[in-house]
Amino acid sequence: MAVYASFRSIGAYVPEKILSNSDLEKMVDTTDEWIVKRTGIKERHIADEHISTSDMGAMAARVAIERSGLDKSDIDLIICATVTPDYFNMPSTACIISDKIGISNVQAFDISAACSGFVYSLTIAKAFIESGMKKNVLIVGAEKFSSIVDYTDRSTCILFGDGAGAAVISATTNKSEAFVDIHASADGSYADFLVTPAPGSVHPANQKMLDEKLNFVQMKGNETFKLAVKTLTKDVVDILKNNNIKPSEIKHFIPHQANYRIIKAVGDALGMKDEQVVLTVQKYGNTSAASIPMAINDIYESGRLKEGELMLLDTFGGGLTWASALIPFAPKAK
Ligand SMILES: CC(C)(COP(=O)(O)OP(=O)(O)OC[C@H]1O[C@@H](n2cnc3c(N)ncnc32)[C@H](O)[C@@H]1OP(=O)(O)O)[C@@H](O)C(=O)NCCC(=O)NCCS
């Protein structure tokens, strides 16, 4: 009998501390008005110094496992998507999360696809499950983005926040619960649009790295913006067309939360109504790989996400990478 991947549960962790636009006005030459007008962001959450990416990922993972109705011993693969791992580059943050949540002796690894990391992880979970290799995959998108942000650079520090989201993806034989479609891609010729130059083999950690602030994220904001609108729109138009689904049939359009203007442009191009578009960018900012699962968790916790409803995910990030997915919510725990 054919086996399919299904989206079984969601969880998230949002750090308590808030960094508001008025806080940023005191740190760099910016205004609340400029930030809201250009990005839609009003505030973002920042993890305390002693909290790591794996701490947030583990907290989100516990919630997702609890809501899945499974025992943690049922999880047979752990994937963590992050560009702010606990350590550059070993051990992986997934290994540390597995230890923190008390799951041992299962395969665990990180993937690096920046803001597209969560949807990339969904493609991997699907492949493992539908090949019969795994049954219940825990995927985590977790970022302590504040650890790579230069809080003297007004062009980037206003955008990003910290947080984590997690999901359990399970095998099912019920086709109506299965992922409808998923697609991920990349174009490395735009690698310099969004980059943390060091530490790495190109620029190992040294005094020059500190002097030139190469350990902080650098972004070609305007170029990234234009490419994001173009790529995100094409990606969702294609996935809907390939599956013969009209935008009006989508219950929840959940785009990567980078900038309200990007989300609005893509939503408008598809003719989406406001109530179809999930928005969290105003309160979380851009949390990279955590952005989509945190947004799914938001509609789950507010009672908007119900069994069987179709989600359209659409994401874009450093690499450049992009991905989209058509997935029904298929909770089995009652
Ligand atoms: C970063 C971003 C908000 C900047 O908005 P923009 O409309 O493109 O603005 P520009 O970069 O062209 O800058 C316009 C002006 O605002 C200034 N500016 C930049 N940041 C500012 C800030 N925080 N406050 C006030 N002014 C600012 C610039 O210095 C520039 O001034 P100038 O015209 O005197 O040179 C926008 O480009 C963006 O969101 N890009 C995509 C980022 C993204 O999504 N990245 C992650 C992808 S996963």
PDBQT file of the ligand as one rigid body, heavy atoms in Angstrom, charges set to zero:
ROOT
HETATM    1  C1  LIG A 401      15.503  46.501   3.620  1.00  0.00    +0.000 C 
HETATM    2  C2  LIG A 401      14.307  47.218   2.996  1.00  0.00    +0.000 C 
HETATM    3  C3  LIG A 401      13.202  47.362   4.025  1.00  0.00    +0.000 C 
HETATM    4  C4  LIG A 401      14.750  48.607   2.571  1.00  0.00    +0.000 C 
HETATM    5  O1  LIG A 401      13.667  49.273   1.940  1.00  0.00    +0.000 OA
HETATM    6  P1  LIG A 401      13.874  49.987   0.539  1.00  0.00    +0.000 P 
HETATM    7  O2  LIG A 401      12.588  50.611   0.218  1.00  0.00    +0.000 OA
HETATM    8  O3  LIG A 401      14.402  48.946  -0.413  1.00  0.00    +0.000 OA
HETATM    9  O4  LIG A 401      14.935  51.067   0.877  1.00  0.00    +0.000 OA
HETATM   10  P2  LIG A 401      16.408  51.301   0.272  1.00  0.00    +0.000 P 
HETATM   11  O5  LIG A 401      17.337  50.191   0.702  1.00  0.00    +0.000 OA
HETATM   12  O6  LIG A 401      16.293  51.580  -1.188  1.00  0.00    +0.000 OA
HETATM   13  O7  LIG A 401      16.802  52.607   1.046  1.00  0.00    +0.000 OA
HETATM   14  C5  LIG A 401      16.064  53.804   0.889  1.00  0.00    +0.000 C 
HETATM   15  C6  LIG A 401      16.633  54.844   1.835  1.00  0.00    +0.000 C 
HETATM   16  O8  LIG A 401      16.259  54.499   3.178  1.00  0.00    +0.000 OA
HETATM   17  C7  LIG A 401      17.425  54.492   4.007  1.00  0.00    +0.000 C 
HETATM   18  N1  LIG A 401      17.254  53.495   5.068  1.00  0.00    +0.000 N 
HETATM   19  C8  LIG A 401      17.625  52.200   5.088  1.00  0.00    +0.000 A 
HETATM   20  N2  LIG A 401      17.281  51.648   6.247  1.00  0.00    +0.000 NA
HETATM   21  C9  LIG A 401      16.666  52.602   6.978  1.00  0.00    +0.000 A 
HETATM   22  C10 LIG A 401      16.093  52.621   8.253  1.00  0.00    +0.000 A 
HETATM   23  N3  LIG A 401      16.067  51.543   9.046  1.00  0.00    +0.000 N 
HETATM   24  N4  LIG A 401      15.545  53.780   8.682  1.00  0.00    +0.000 NA
HETATM   25  C11 LIG A 401      15.539  54.893   7.931  1.00  0.00    +0.000 A 
HETATM   26  N5  LIG A 401      16.093  54.936   6.700  1.00  0.00    +0.000 NA
HETATM   27  C12 LIG A 401      16.649  53.793   6.236  1.00  0.00    +0.000 A 
HETATM   28  C13 LIG A 401      18.561  54.162   3.066  1.00  0.00    +0.000 C 
HETATM   29  O9  LIG A 401      19.779  54.599   3.601  1.00  0.00    +0.000 OA
HETATM   30  C14 LIG A 401      18.158  54.918   1.832  1.00  0.00    +0.000 C 
HETATM   31  O10 LIG A 401      18.495  56.266   1.989  1.00  0.00    +0.000 OA
HETATM   32  P3  LIG A 401      19.022  57.138   0.726  1.00  0.00    +0.000 P 
HETATM   33  O11 LIG A 401      17.869  57.141  -0.236  1.00  0.00    +0.000 OA
HETATM   34  O12 LIG A 401      19.310  58.437   1.348  1.00  0.00    +0.000 OA
HETATM   35  O13 LIG A 401      20.211  56.402   0.214  1.00  0.00    +0.000 OA
HETATM   36  C15 LIG A 401      13.788  46.460   1.768  1.00  0.00    +0.000 C 
HETATM   37  O14 LIG A 401      14.692  46.588   0.710  1.00  0.00    +0.000 OA
HETATM   38  C16 LIG A 401      13.534  45.015   2.021  1.00  0.00    +0.000 C 
HETATM   39  O15 LIG A 401      12.702  44.647   2.817  1.00  0.00    +0.000 OA
HETATM   40  N6  LIG A 401      14.249  44.144   1.275  1.00  0.00    +0.000 N 
HETATM   41  C17 LIG A 401      14.069  42.735   1.354  1.00  0.00    +0.000 C 
HETATM   42  C18 LIG A 401      14.718  42.248   2.580  1.00  0.00    +0.000 C 
HETATM   43  C19 LIG A 401      14.385  40.837   2.840  1.00  0.00    +0.000 C 
HETATM   44  O16 LIG A 401      13.264  40.432   2.741  1.00  0.00    +0.000 OA
HETATM   45  N7  LIG A 401      15.400  40.094   3.211  1.00  0.00    +0.000 N 
HETATM   46  C20 LIG A 401      15.267  38.781   3.636  1.00  0.00    +0.000 C 
HETATM   47  C21 LIG A 401      14.914  37.867   2.533  1.00  0.00    +0.000 C 
HETATM   48  S1  LIG A 401      14.584  36.346   3.235  1.00  0.00    +0.000 SA
ENDROOT
TORSDOF 0
